[in-house]
């Protein structure tokens, strides 16, 4: 089972909920995973076999740090999201994480000088992997002004060029926004209009507009935990529909 996780900012906690469900009920089916931004981080945590509860705590820590700046939140010039993200990744990822995910994790990056998509799946060291995760998570202005370097070149969020990197037509897609992905929120009202953004198809709806705001301005802890629980529940529903539950 090959997976692809879209970017999602602070809504990446939805991906973690999905990962918890997949690890608990269908871990033997997971082969490879790709992702952009928060999706790449969730994919990495799923593939390396670490405690996903630590990943939840990491997201909550970053969100709490951002909420301290009440006016601009994560856009505050005093909040360095890349620094906080690096601190969390260094704390939660295993020392041999790059060995565990080599060839299995595919990270979507956007090369700055020509805005072309680049997929990275081989990592020479733990530091190499960390730099790739920081690069795919860099959103101009939100993350800073100058994108980080990876292998001598500057890259930013892979979502700007391919927000849903696919292995093949059977790739299982995961998205925290309601739309056409295999695992995503299913809003009660049917919407007539969908939009495709960098390979990610989502509905035009009030609910998704609210989710976009949540992606950049983190909600309170209890709301983020409910988003995580929704990801878990949606993963279980998907596995039931496909008769894949262990």
C-alpha positions in Angstrom: 0.0 0.0 0.0 1.6 3.3 -1.2 0.4 6.5 0.5 0.6 10.2 -0.4 0.0 12.9 2.2 -0.7 16.5 1.1 0.7 19.5 2.9 -1.6 21.0 5.6 0.3 23.3 8.0 -1.0 22.8 11.5 -3.7 20.5 10.1 -0.9 18.0 9.6 -2.2 16.6 12.9 -5.0 15.1 10.8 -2.3 13.1 9.0 -0.9 11.9 12.3 -4.3 10.6 13.2 -4.5 8.8 9.9 -1.1 7.4 10.5 -2.0 6.1 14.0 -5.0 4.3 12.5 -3.0 2.8 9.7 -0.2 1.7 12.0 -2.7 0.1 14.4 -4.9 -1.8 11.9 -2.9 -2.1 8.6 0.8 -1.6 9.3 1.7 -4.8 7.4 0.2 -3.2 4.3 2.2 0.1 4.3 5.1 0.0 1.8 6.1 3.5 0.7 4.8 7.0 1.5 5.2 10.4 -0.1 4.3 13.8 1.0 4.8 17.6 1.0 5.4 19.8 4.0 3.5 18.5 7.0 2.5 15.5 5.0 6.1 14.5 4.5 6.7 14.7 8.2 3.7 12.5 9.0 4.8 10.0 6.3 8.3 10.0 7.8 7.0 9.3 11.3 4.8 6.5 10.1 7.5 4.8 8.1 10.2 4.9 10.7 8.2 3.0 13.3 8.4 5.6 16.1 5.7 6.4 18.6 3.1 8.5 16.8 1.9 9.8 20.1 5.2 11.7 20.3 4.4 13.2 16.9 1.1 14.4 18.2 2.8 16.0 21.2 5.3 17.6 18.8 2.6 19.3 16.7 0.8 20.5 19.9 4.1 22.0 21.2 4.7 23.9 17.9 1.1 25.1 18.0 1.3 26.2 21.6 4.5 28.1 20.8 2.8 29.9 17.9 -0.3 30.8 19.9 1.9 32.7 22.4 2.0 35.6 19.9 -1.6 36.6 20.2 -1.7 39.2 17.4 0.1 37.7 14.5 0.5 34.1 15.8 3.0 32.2 13.7 3.4 35.2 11.4 5.0 37.2 14.2 8.6 38.2 13.5 9.5 36.9 16.9 8.3 33.4 16.1 10.7 31.2 14.1 8.7 28.2 13.0 11.7 26.5 11.3 13.7 26.7 14.5 10.9 25.2 16.6 10.2 22.6 14.0 13.8 21.5 13.9 13.9 21.3 17.7 10.9 19.0 17.7 12.2 16.8 14.9 15.6 16.4 16.5 13.8 15.4 19.7 11.3 12.8 18.3 13.0 11.2 15.3 15.2 8.1 16.0 18.9 8.3 15.5 18.8 5.9 12.6 15.7 7.4 11.0 17.4 8.0 7.7 18.3 4.3 7.4 14.7 3.2 8.3 13.1 5.4 5.6 15.6 5.3 2.8 13.9 4.4 -0.5 10.5 4.3 1.3 9.9 8.0 2.1 9.6 10.3 -0.9 9.7 14.1 -0.1 8.3 16.6 -2.5 10.4 19.8 -2.8 10.1 22.9 -4.9 13.4 24.1 -6.3 13.6 27.9 -5.9 15.5 29.0 -9.0 13.0 27.4 -11.5 10.0 26.4 -9.3 10.3 22.8 -10.5 9.3 19.8 -8.4 12.0 17.5 -7.0 11.3 14.2 -5.2 14.0 13.1 -2.7 14.0 9.5 -1.5 17.6 8.9 -0.5 19.2 10.4 2.6 22.9 10.2 3.5 22.4 10.9 7.2 19.9 12.0 9.8 20.9 15.6 9.3 20.3 15.1 5.5 16.8 14.0 6.2 16.1 16.8 8.7 17.2 19.4 6.1 14.9 17.9 3.5 12.0 18.0 5.9 12.7 21.6 6.8 13.0 22.5 3.1 9.6 21.0 2.2 8.0 22.8 5.2 9.3 26.3 4.2 6.5 28.7 3.2 7.8 32.1 2.3 6.9 34.9 4.8 5.2 32.3 7.1 8.5 30.5 7.6 10.9 33.3 6.9 12.4 35.1 4.0 15.3 32.9 2.8 14.5 29.2 2.0 16.9 26.7 3.5 19.6 24.9 1.4 19.5 21.2 0.7 22.5 19.7 -1.2 23.7 23.2 -2.0 20.4 24.5 -3.5 17.5 26.4 -2.0 14.2 24.6 -1.8 10.8 25.4 -0.3 7.4 23.8 0.3 6.8 21.0 -2.2 3.2 21.9 -2.2 3.9 24.8 -4.5 4.8 22.4 -7.3 3.3 19.0 -6.3 1.2 18.9 -3.2 0.2 15.2 -3.7 3.1 13.3 -5.2 1.9 10.0 -6.6 3.7 6.6 -7.1 1.0 5.3 -9.5 -2.7 5.3 -10.1 -3.2 3.1 -7.0 -1.6 5.5 -4.6 -3.8 6.1 -1.6 -4.2 9.8 -1.1 -4.6 11.6 2.3 -5.7 15.2 2.7 -7.0 17.3 5.7 -9.3 19.2 3.4 -12.6 17.8 2.1 -12.4 16.7 -1.6 -11.6 13.8 -3.7 -8.8 12.2 -1.7 -9.2 8.6 -0.6 -8.9 9.6 3.1 -10.2 13.1 3.9 -13.0 14.7 5.9 -16.4 14.1 4.4 -18.6 17.2 4.9 -22.4 16.6 5.2 -23.3 19.0 2.3 -22.4 18.1 -1.3 -20.6 20.9 -3.1 -20.8 21.4 -6.8 -17.4 23.0 -7.3 -13.9 21.6 -6.7 -10.6 23.2 -7.4 -7.3 21.5 -8.2 -4.3 23.1 -6.6 -0.9 21.6 -7.4 -2.4 18.1 -7.9 -4.6 18.4 -4.8 -8.4 18.4 -5.5 -10.5 20.0 -2.8 -14.1 21.3 -2.5 -14.9 25.0 -2.5 -16.8 25.3 0.8 -17.0 27.3 4.0 -15.7 24.3 5.9 -12.5 24.2 3.8 -12.0 27.9 4.1 -12.1 27.5 7.9 -9.6 24.6 7.6 -7.3 26.8 5.6 -7.3 29.3 8.4 -6.6 26.5 10.9 -3.7 25.4 8.8 -1.9 28.7 9.3 -3.3 29.9 12.6 -3.4 26.9 15.0 -6.5 26.2 17.0 -6.6 25.4 20.7 -5.3 22.0 21.9 -8.7 20.4 22.2 -9.6 21.3 18.7 -6.4 20.0 17.2 -6.9 16.8 19.1 -10.4 16.5 17.6 -8.8 16.9 14.1 -6.3 14.2 15.0 -9.2 11.9 16.1 -11.1 12.7 12.8 -8.0 11.5 10.9 -8.0 8.3 12.9 -11.7 7.7 12.3 -11.4 8.5 8.6 -8.6 6.0 8.2 -10.7 3.3 9.8 -13.6 4.1 7.6 -11.3 3.8 4.6 -9.9 0.5 5.7 -13.5 -0.9 6.3 -14.6 0.2 2.8 -11.6 -1.6 1.3 -12.0 -4.6 3.6 -8.4 -4.1 4.8 -8.9 -4.2 8.5 -6.6 -6.8 10.3 
